[in-house]
Every structure is written in C-alpha cells, then in structure tokens.
C-alpha cells in the first residue's frame, strides 16, 4: 500500500499518472497558490459540484502566507480552511485515487502531510418520479433513482428513527460500486444480517456492470436450473420503508433505481403496494384475486390440453371445451407457437419508441391473431386461452416470477403431451419439489411461513390486515 510522500512534486506526478490527467478528457486538475504554497485539485468532470468548488477555491486564494506557512499537517489545514462538511484526510495513494473516481475532490498542498478528500459530488440524476412498474391510484408518487445518496434520503424522510442504519460497502475490485445495507438495528434478524454482510465482504468480483442483478447473481446459491426469483425488487420508497419497519433488510446498489428486499420467500410476491392503499377488505380481495389468477395461468393451458387431447374424457356439461376447431397445426404446436409469439411481441414492444409502442402492440396482436385464424394455422380457442395467460402474467408485479411460471407452464405442457395424465401429475409434483428445494439468498426458507409453518405470518401474507402497531 503506497503512501503519500513528503515530496509535493512526486505526489503530483504519481497522482497525475494514476488519475489519467492529460490522458482522460474528463479528469480535471487545477493548480492554486494558497498562502504562498503550491496546491493542486483533482476532480472528475461531471462529479464535482461547481458552485461548492468555486466558493472554496475563492476562499483559499484569499489566504495570506502567515495563515498557511506555520501548518505542517493537512488535517490542520482541513480544520481551519476547508468549509465543506464531508471531508477527510488520507495518506494512502490507492484510497485517494479510488475516492476521486467515486466522485470526491482531491486536494494536495505543498509542505502538508497527507491529502484532503472532499465529498462535494453531484452525480447526474433524473427526478424522483413514480416508477413505471409500481404505480398506485393513491399514495406517494416518488421513486428511487440511480444515485444511492438520494435513495437513502428518501428512506430517511419516511423513517426518522435513530435505529435506522445505513451500512456502506464497496463492491467490485475494479469498479468499487457503492452498496448500502438499510435496516433497523433493534428489529432486524442479527443472524441474517451477519450472513448477508459476510456474503458482501467475501464477494470476489471485478465489477457490477448490471448493478443489483450482478450483485444478486454473485451471492445467490448456484441453482442455474431453478427459475424462481430469489430476490424481491422495488423502486418504491414507501414499500421499501414498510419492509424495513417490519424487520427486513433493503440492499441498495449505486447506478440502479431498484432496491432488493431481503429475506425473500415465494409468498412475499403475493403483496403489492395497491393492497395497502385500499381498505383491508378490498386489499384482501385484490390479493386473493391476484394469487388465484396467477396460479390459473400456470395450469390452465396444460389442463385444457389434457382434457381435450382424448375424446370423451370430459363430462357432458363440459363438452364445449373438448371441440377445438381443426386447423393445420396440432394443438400442442399451436400452444407452443403462441407462447413464442407472445414473447416476440413483448420484446418488440420493449424496443419500439414510446410514441409507436401502443400502435405496434395493437397492430401486432390484430394482424398475427386474426390472420392466423383465417389462414387456418391457429384455432380461436387457443388464442382465447393464451390471451388469458398473457393478461394474467401482468396481475402480479414481479417480472422474474412471471417468466418462471412461463417456463414451468411450457415444461408442464410438454410433460403432459408426452405422458398424458401421469405426465400432468408428475409435472405438478415436480413443480412443488422445485419450490421446496429452492434455496433463498438468506432467510429461513423459500416457502416460509408454510415450510417451516408459521400460521400467523402466513395469514399476514395472504390476508391484508389492518394497519396496527407492528404491521406497517
């Protein structure tokens, strides 16, 4: 670990080389003459706050030699003449260089031991408008942004409690991304907190190029075959604050507006912010409806295929289900083709400009659906069932869980087509076994509070309880 030397010229030469002065056009350096002593300031263009740096620079230039010549330590200069509150002194060159790339301003003064770091950064950031995937009819309409400092302020605004802890970490040996653990130190599960902190401290990655997704994949159990999400994300500060108040941990990563709520189990995905902005009875109805529709989306097409694949399998009053119109493709091929086309439309809609996306979605659905039926490729019954499946996928807020159900639905359909009734039963058992063997990131278990059983906790997840002292 190389230290700051007592030779000002050598320090300037080393820091200029490491910071890329003259090599990188966004690395700004400025020389001053402060009280008869040479000084140099380094800052990344776009990170430093121009107004703060200009105000401090104007003050330093007014200092007289008698104010500075008697000083020998940078700490003395910081205590007397650096007015910005978030400042510190370092003697480590590596720490100084990393801090500049994190957004701090670096000041070296001739004859003073050490260098000063001033956290006068102002990251480029968008406004805290409502996230598109978490809209509510009532309630707050702000949302997290890509900078971690404003996100912490949004949580502090809602939880004005001295027990609220923001524990900072640096992740990535090359990128040094900021990661912050947010929790109430008197309510959090300390064992769970130690495990999560140990995972962060023991992380050996170079960068978090995909922000929270890179971090989640680096610390999650290695189960590549398991599609169920191990983490619940939110961009809503009110949802994150409520989770913290109930003892959860929120993990924020710089450069991402989504925060992770831990621990996460399967039943946590049954909740949505709108449930809590309606009265308890209405919120419970919405939650039961969401869970019912989402479970139907998993089983409806495999169950329908099982019922109509063999004649005379259904009772008479259900005969209307067992007579799909004959078309060119087999029933299994139709279901698989429409599953594929729905995802193609989703991908195309994501890459379509906003001004054209609505028109494209309507045009694509009308052209593909209507023409496919008229050409005799697809039956109208298939389109009806797949339309329900597509709409039901948006009934819950987690895209990851939606795609997990989609993959399992296709697998269950293929197993049912191969082994008929036994295949359907085997697929249902396999899905349950997969759920039971899913390893959470941290916590008691993926199916908690069902396994291990906790009736009170399970009731709170399935039924919207009235707001009380312990239920936020």
C-alpha positions as MATLAB code, in Angstrom:
seq = 'XXXXXXXXXXXXXXXXXXXXXXXXXXXXXXXXXXXXXXXXXXXXXXXXXXXXXXXXXXXXXXXXXXXXXXXXXXXXXXXXXXXXXXXXXXXXXXXXXXXXXXXXXXXXXXXXXXXXXXXXXXXXXXXXXXXXXXXXXXXXXXXXXXXXXXXXXXXXXXXXXXXXXXXXXXXXXXXXXXXXXXXXXXXXXXXXXXXXXXXXXXXXXXXXXXXXXXXXXXXXXXXXXXXXXXXXXXXXXXXXXXXXXXXXXXXXXXXXXXXXXXXXXXXXXXXXXXXXXXXXXXXXXXXXXXXXXXXXXXXXXXXXXXXXXXXXXXXXXXXXXXXXXXXXXXXXXXXXXXXXXXXXXXXXXXXXXXXXXXXXXXXXXXXXXXXXXXXXXXXXXXXXXXXXXXXXXXXXXXXXXXXXXXXXXXXXXXXXXXXXXXXXXXXXXXXXXXXXXXXXXXXXXXXXXXXXXXXXXXXXXXXXXXXXXXXX';
ca = [
       0.000    0.000    0.000;
       1.808    3.102   -1.302;
       1.760    6.144    0.956;
       1.647    9.852    0.195;
       5.233   11.110    0.362;
       6.569   14.408    1.703;
       7.707   15.441   -1.805;
       4.934   17.562   -3.345;
       6.238   17.232   -6.913;
       6.466   13.457   -6.606;
       2.925   13.252   -5.237;
       1.617   15.367   -8.132;
       3.479   13.215  -10.675;
       2.169    9.942   -9.231;
      -1.415   11.126   -8.828;
      -1.470   12.679  -12.307;
      -0.374    9.360  -13.771;
      -2.819    7.221  -11.811;
      -5.775    9.556  -12.344;
      -5.097    9.938  -16.070;
      -4.520   13.694  -16.222;
      -3.870   14.520  -19.888;
      -4.994   11.008  -20.883;
      -8.657   11.225  -19.914;
     -10.543   14.307  -21.067;
     -12.945   14.168  -18.102;
     -10.205   14.334  -15.440;
      -9.886   17.966  -14.377;
      -6.854   19.268  -12.450;
      -6.322   22.826  -11.255;
      -3.268   24.467   -9.687;
      -3.613   27.064   -6.921;
      -1.251   29.280   -4.941;
      -2.590   29.175   -1.401;
      -0.806   31.492    1.043;
       2.423   31.229   -0.947;
       2.254   27.403   -1.191;
       1.553   25.429   -4.350;
      -1.594   23.308   -4.330;
      -3.367   21.065   -6.828;
      -7.007   19.975   -7.048;
      -8.273   16.877   -8.926;
     -11.907   16.159   -9.735;
     -13.827   14.181  -12.356;
     -15.749   16.485  -14.661;
     -19.458   15.965  -14.020;
     -18.969   14.626  -10.484;
     -17.819   17.740   -8.653;
     -20.240   20.455   -7.613;
     -19.007   23.558   -9.455;
     -20.592   26.019   -7.046;
     -19.022   24.434   -3.940;
     -15.566   24.054   -5.502;
     -15.626   27.614   -6.841;
     -16.630   29.012   -3.451;
     -13.883   27.106   -1.607;
     -11.283   27.973   -4.256;
     -12.124   31.669   -3.989;
     -11.696   31.445   -0.215;
      -8.315   29.652   -0.438;
      -6.924   32.296   -2.803;
      -7.540   34.983   -0.171;
      -5.351   33.243    2.429;
      -2.135   35.031    3.327;
       1.269   33.354    3.910;
       1.026   33.851    7.673;
      -2.182   31.799    7.639;
      -0.583   28.770    5.955;
       3.201   28.742    6.441;
       3.013   27.568   10.066;
       0.989   24.444    9.153;
       2.631   21.027    8.663;
      -0.354   18.647    8.558;
      -3.197   18.551    6.063;
      -5.548   17.851    8.973;
      -4.746   21.306   10.394;
      -5.482   22.909    7.005;
      -8.762   20.950    6.765;
      -9.844   22.007   10.256;
      -9.202   25.686    9.539;
      -9.797   26.355    5.858;
     -11.957   23.623    4.281;
     -15.533   24.576    4.974;
     -17.248   21.607    3.311;
     -18.618   19.242    5.963;
     -17.912   15.872    4.294;
     -14.115   15.988    4.241;
     -11.272   13.802    5.495;
      -7.520   13.313    5.184;
      -5.819   10.238    3.752;
      -2.206    9.116    3.431;
      -2.930    6.193    1.102;
      -2.488    6.822   -2.635;
      -4.807    3.961   -3.618;
      -7.563    5.292   -1.354;
      -7.115    8.789   -2.774;
      -7.354    7.598   -6.389;
     -10.401    5.395   -5.741;
     -12.143    8.230   -3.898;
     -11.692   10.590   -6.851;
     -13.299    8.044   -9.177;
     -16.125    7.706   -6.655;
     -16.833   11.426   -7.077;
     -14.764   13.115   -4.382;
     -12.434   16.062   -4.947;
      -8.745   15.641   -4.025;
      -6.530   18.476   -2.754;
      -2.767   18.330   -2.205;
      -0.851   21.271   -0.687;
       2.904   21.688   -0.739;
       4.534   21.088    2.661;
       1.450   19.475    4.252;
       1.466   15.768    5.149;
      -1.417   13.895    3.533;
      -4.077   14.918    1.038;
      -7.646   16.121    1.607;
     -10.731   14.415    0.164;
     -13.927   16.457   -0.144;
     -17.201   14.686   -0.895;
     -18.587   17.635   -2.865;
     -20.019   15.473   -5.621;
     -23.128   15.993   -7.642;
     -23.961   12.930   -9.738;
     -26.062   13.381  -12.872;
     -29.513   12.138  -11.860;
     -33.101   12.173  -13.056;
     -36.016   13.321  -10.921;
     -37.676   11.069   -8.352;
     -40.807   10.437  -10.418;
     -43.069    7.426   -9.935;
     -41.609    4.154  -11.286;
     -43.492    2.750  -14.298;
     -43.796   -0.769  -12.833;
     -45.181    0.209   -9.417;
     -47.937    2.734   -9.998;
     -50.641    3.250   -7.398;
     -54.002    5.024   -7.558;
     -53.342    6.780   -4.253;
     -50.253    7.249   -2.166;
     -46.834    8.724   -2.861;
     -45.710    9.084   -6.457;
     -41.953    9.346   -5.941;
     -39.449    6.636   -6.779;
     -35.832    5.656   -6.340;
     -33.208    6.944   -8.781;
     -29.819    5.667   -9.951;
     -27.825    7.528   -7.269;
     -27.648    5.858   -3.869;
     -27.417    9.068   -1.784;
     -30.842   10.458   -2.808;
     -32.294    6.971   -2.283;
     -31.033    6.940    1.306;
     -32.593   10.370    1.817;
     -35.968    9.078    0.563;
     -35.856    6.361    3.227;
     -34.703    8.761    5.962;
     -37.622   11.013    5.114;
     -40.019    8.170    5.925;
     -38.211    6.566    8.889;
     -36.957    9.286   11.252;
     -35.600    6.824   13.760;
     -32.047    6.767   15.197;
     -32.100    2.972   14.873;
     -32.255    3.222   11.073;
     -28.786    2.189    9.930;
     -27.240    2.790    6.511;
     -24.241    0.461    6.326;
     -21.997    1.240    3.357;
     -19.805   -1.229    1.467;
     -17.611   -1.102   -1.631;
     -18.146   -3.986   -4.070;
     -16.080   -4.794   -7.155;
     -12.302   -4.884   -7.205;
     -12.173   -2.582  -10.240;
     -15.422   -0.582  -10.174;
     -15.775   -0.080   -6.383;
     -19.567    0.235   -6.565;
     -21.401    1.553   -3.525;
     -23.696   -0.982   -1.836;
     -25.738    0.028    1.211;
     -27.488   -2.215    3.719;
     -30.516   -0.431    5.239;
     -32.140   -1.846    8.380;
     -33.416   -1.074   11.873;
     -30.689   -2.310   14.207;
     -33.174   -3.064   17.022;
     -35.575   -5.068   14.853;
     -33.501   -6.818   12.198;
     -32.591  -10.508   12.494;
     -28.935  -10.216   13.545;
     -28.005  -13.708   12.299;
     -29.458  -12.930    8.895;
     -27.655   -9.574    8.847;
     -24.325  -11.235    9.653;
     -24.808  -13.767    6.851;
     -25.646  -11.072    4.310;
     -22.779   -8.858    5.450;
     -20.425  -11.842    5.196;
     -21.580  -12.517    1.627;
     -20.861   -8.896    0.660;
     -17.468   -8.774    2.357;
     -16.466  -12.125    0.861;
     -17.532  -11.192   -2.646;
     -14.788  -11.603   -5.252;
     -15.954   -9.826   -8.418;
     -14.341   -7.201  -10.601;
     -17.412   -5.166  -11.406;
     -21.173   -4.869  -11.017;
     -21.888   -3.936  -14.622;
     -25.587   -4.816  -14.256;
     -25.868   -3.237  -10.787;
     -28.242   -5.120   -8.467;
     -28.634   -8.093  -10.856;
     -24.855   -8.630  -10.938;
     -24.751   -8.499   -7.143;
     -27.724  -10.859   -6.760;
     -26.197  -13.426   -9.120;
     -22.850  -13.201   -7.351;
     -24.234  -14.002   -3.883;
     -27.212  -16.255   -4.690;
     -26.989  -20.066   -4.376;
     -25.804  -21.785   -7.552;
     -29.067  -23.265   -8.877;
     -28.973  -22.410  -12.580;
     -31.841  -24.807  -13.330;
     -34.194  -23.109  -10.869;
     -36.176  -20.219  -12.439;
     -37.780  -18.916   -9.238;
     -36.552  -15.437   -8.219;
     -34.500  -15.295   -5.015;
     -34.840  -11.524   -4.564;
     -37.781   -9.137   -4.473;
     -37.182   -5.761   -6.116;
     -38.968   -2.464   -5.702;
     -38.496    1.084   -6.940;
     -40.992    2.477   -4.422;
     -39.569    4.157   -1.278;
     -42.800    3.562    0.661;
     -42.689   -0.197    0.009;
     -39.008   -0.348    0.989;
     -39.622    1.688    4.165;
     -42.529   -0.553    5.187;
     -40.351   -3.649    4.732;
     -37.607   -2.110    6.882;
     -40.125   -1.295    9.615;
     -41.152   -4.960    9.668;
     -37.556   -6.140   10.157;
     -36.415   -6.754    6.587;
     -33.136   -5.580    5.072;
     -33.030   -3.358    1.998;
     -29.913   -3.613   -0.155;
     -29.241   -0.645   -2.436;
     -26.649   -0.614   -5.216;
     -25.383    2.531   -6.888;
     -26.428    3.034  -10.542;
     -29.717    1.190  -10.061;
     -33.173    2.550   -9.125;
     -34.283   -0.901   -7.922;
     -33.540   -1.980   -4.354;
     -33.529   -5.544   -3.075;
     -35.731   -6.573   -0.145;
     -34.321   -9.451    1.909;
     -35.145  -12.060    3.034;
     -37.432  -13.069    0.181;
     -39.764  -16.069    0.015;
     -42.299  -17.261   -2.515;
     -45.293  -15.830   -0.651;
     -43.748  -12.364   -0.453;
     -44.601  -11.926   -4.139;
     -48.324  -12.012   -3.309;
     -48.115   -8.459   -1.937;
     -48.405   -5.235   -3.885;
     -48.475   -1.576   -2.875;
     -52.056   -1.067   -4.073;
     -53.259   -3.574   -1.449;
     -52.325   -1.112    1.284;
     -53.819    1.985   -0.328;
     -57.301    0.412   -0.187;
     -59.320   -0.635    2.892;
     -58.402   -4.071    4.320;
     -61.401   -5.887    2.787;
     -60.727   -4.530   -0.701;
     -56.997   -5.150   -0.315;
     -57.635   -8.763    0.696;
     -59.927   -9.274   -2.312;
     -57.294   -7.890   -4.679;
     -54.635  -10.123   -3.142;
     -56.778  -13.299   -3.334;
     -57.756  -12.433   -6.910;
     -54.122  -11.877   -7.884;
     -52.959  -15.174   -6.409;
     -55.874  -17.145   -7.918;
     -55.443  -15.719  -11.412;
     -51.684  -16.190  -11.306;
     -51.974  -19.852  -10.278;
     -54.560  -20.394  -13.039;
     -52.061  -19.025  -15.553;
     -49.680  -21.845  -14.613;
     -52.142  -24.732  -15.005;
     -54.830  -23.600  -17.445;
     -53.231  -24.493  -20.788;
     -51.704  -27.855  -19.680;
     -55.014  -28.803  -18.003;
     -57.026  -27.792  -21.088;
     -54.711  -29.739  -23.354;
     -55.104  -32.783  -21.099;
     -58.916  -32.504  -21.221;
     -59.262  -32.144  -24.997;
     -56.417  -34.408  -26.159;
     -58.585  -37.533  -25.736;
     -62.250  -37.717  -26.863;
     -64.994  -38.468  -24.325;
     -62.716  -37.553  -21.405;
     -64.915  -34.729  -20.169;
     -68.457  -34.961  -18.751;
     -71.295  -33.840  -20.965;
     -71.712  -30.389  -19.421;
     -68.087  -29.589  -20.365;
     -68.295  -30.721  -23.976;
     -67.912  -27.148  -25.183;
     -64.270  -27.360  -24.035;
     -63.447  -30.520  -25.938;
     -64.144  -29.435  -29.502;
     -61.424  -27.073  -30.727;
     -61.724  -26.251  -34.404;
     -59.485  -28.353  -36.680;
     -56.553  -26.380  -38.102;
     -53.296  -27.101  -39.896;
     -51.134  -27.275  -36.734;
     -51.577  -29.747  -33.916;
     -52.958  -28.464  -30.612;
     -49.579  -28.780  -28.878;
     -47.852  -26.916  -31.706;
     -50.442  -24.136  -31.552;
     -49.940  -23.598  -27.825;
     -46.149  -23.549  -28.155;
     -46.239  -21.210  -31.169;
     -48.476  -18.700  -29.380;
     -46.259  -18.841  -26.250;
     -43.365  -17.947  -28.533;
     -45.258  -15.190  -30.354;
     -46.307  -13.507  -27.098;
     -42.674  -13.168  -26.057;
     -41.748  -11.882  -29.524;
     -44.388   -9.161  -29.180;
     -43.092   -8.249  -25.725;
     -39.513   -7.938  -26.971;
     -40.582   -5.939  -29.997;
     -42.657   -3.622  -27.801;
     -39.670   -3.005  -25.497;
     -37.546   -1.903  -28.468;
     -40.270    0.228  -30.051;
     -40.203    4.012  -29.437;
     -42.780    5.167  -26.889;
     -44.755    7.125  -29.467;
     -45.288    3.963  -31.528;
     -45.430    1.221  -28.871;
     -49.211    1.287  -28.304;
     -49.931    1.249  -32.023;
     -47.454   -1.544  -32.587;
     -48.928   -3.732  -29.821;
     -52.452   -3.369  -31.192;
     -51.335   -3.878  -34.800;
     -49.231   -6.920  -33.953;
     -51.970   -8.595  -31.930;
     -54.650   -7.929  -34.558;
     -52.573   -8.939  -37.566;
     -51.000  -12.049  -36.051;
     -54.168  -13.230  -34.293;
     -56.766  -12.538  -36.951;
     -54.691  -13.614  -39.929;
     -53.504  -16.792  -38.191;
     -57.126  -17.847  -37.530;
     -58.260  -17.008  -41.067;
     -55.333  -18.850  -42.606;
     -56.176  -21.936  -40.570;
     -52.926  -22.021  -38.612;
     -54.403  -21.372  -35.169;
     -57.756  -22.052  -33.567;
     -59.714  -19.284  -31.812;
     -59.868  -21.370  -28.604;
     -56.067  -21.382  -28.389;
     -55.951  -17.598  -28.752;
     -58.567  -17.163  -26.025;
     -56.665  -19.281  -23.503;
     -53.303  -17.750  -24.362;
     -54.770  -14.232  -24.153;
     -55.910  -15.032  -20.601;
     -52.453  -16.382  -19.759;
     -50.792  -13.266  -21.164;
     -53.052  -10.875  -19.234;
     -52.738  -12.926  -16.032;
     -48.967  -12.614  -16.205;
     -49.297   -8.883  -15.512;
     -51.554   -9.410  -12.485;
     -48.552   -9.545  -10.150;
     -45.605   -7.107  -10.095;
     -42.608   -9.463  -10.402;
     -41.415   -9.996  -13.973;
     -38.973  -12.645  -12.745;
     -41.754  -14.720  -11.183;
     -43.860  -14.286  -14.331;
     -41.142  -15.760  -16.528;
     -40.528  -18.544  -14.008;
     -44.195  -19.519  -14.276;
     -43.999  -19.317  -18.069;
     -41.056  -21.744  -18.257;
     -42.764  -24.123  -15.840;
     -46.035  -23.908  -17.798;
     -44.265  -24.876  -21.037;
     -42.430  -27.717  -19.272;
     -45.691  -28.968  -17.734;
     -47.361  -28.813  -21.155;
     -44.591  -30.884  -22.776;
     -44.637  -33.495  -19.995;
     -48.428  -33.720  -20.236;
     -48.241  -34.199  -24.009;
     -45.664  -36.954  -23.560;
     -47.218  -38.942  -20.689;
     -50.856  -37.805  -20.574;
     -52.456  -37.863  -17.085;
     -49.379  -39.336  -15.436;
     -47.254  -36.651  -17.047;
     -49.519  -33.885  -15.731;
     -49.394  -35.319  -12.194;
     -45.640  -35.804  -12.423;
     -45.185  -32.204  -13.607;
     -47.263  -30.780  -10.749;
     -45.259  -32.802   -8.215;
     -42.029  -31.690   -9.884;
     -43.006  -28.019   -9.586;
     -43.764  -28.460   -5.887;
     -40.448  -30.262   -5.323;
     -38.644  -27.448   -7.168;
     -40.303  -24.919   -4.880;
     -39.345  -26.899   -1.773;
     -35.702  -27.221   -2.871;
     -35.280  -23.566   -3.847;
     -32.530  -22.025   -1.737;
     -33.185  -18.418   -0.702;
     -30.445  -15.818   -0.709;
     -30.773  -15.545    3.065;
     -33.570  -16.440    5.438;
     -35.499  -19.365    6.900;
     -36.602  -20.955    3.631;
     -38.178  -20.139    0.279;
     -41.601  -21.479    1.315;
     -41.574  -19.823    4.756;
     -44.005  -19.334    6.506;
     -45.545  -22.515    5.018;
     -42.334  -24.570    5.455;
     -41.437  -24.223    8.311;
     -45.006  -23.421    9.250;
     -45.896  -20.123   10.889;
     -49.646  -19.634   10.752;
     -49.694  -16.007   11.866;
     -47.054  -14.946    9.364;
     -48.751  -16.883    6.557;
     -52.086  -15.230    7.332;
     -50.480  -11.789    7.168;
     -49.101  -12.562    3.713;
     -52.340  -13.940    2.305;
     -54.774  -11.548    4.024;
     -54.437   -7.757    4.088;
     -54.563   -6.973    7.790;
     -55.486   -3.517    9.118;
     -52.601   -1.203    9.904;
     -51.521   -1.715   13.505;
     -48.569   -1.000   15.787;
     -46.439   -3.864   14.423;
     -47.973   -4.232   10.968;
     -46.967   -1.418    8.620;
];
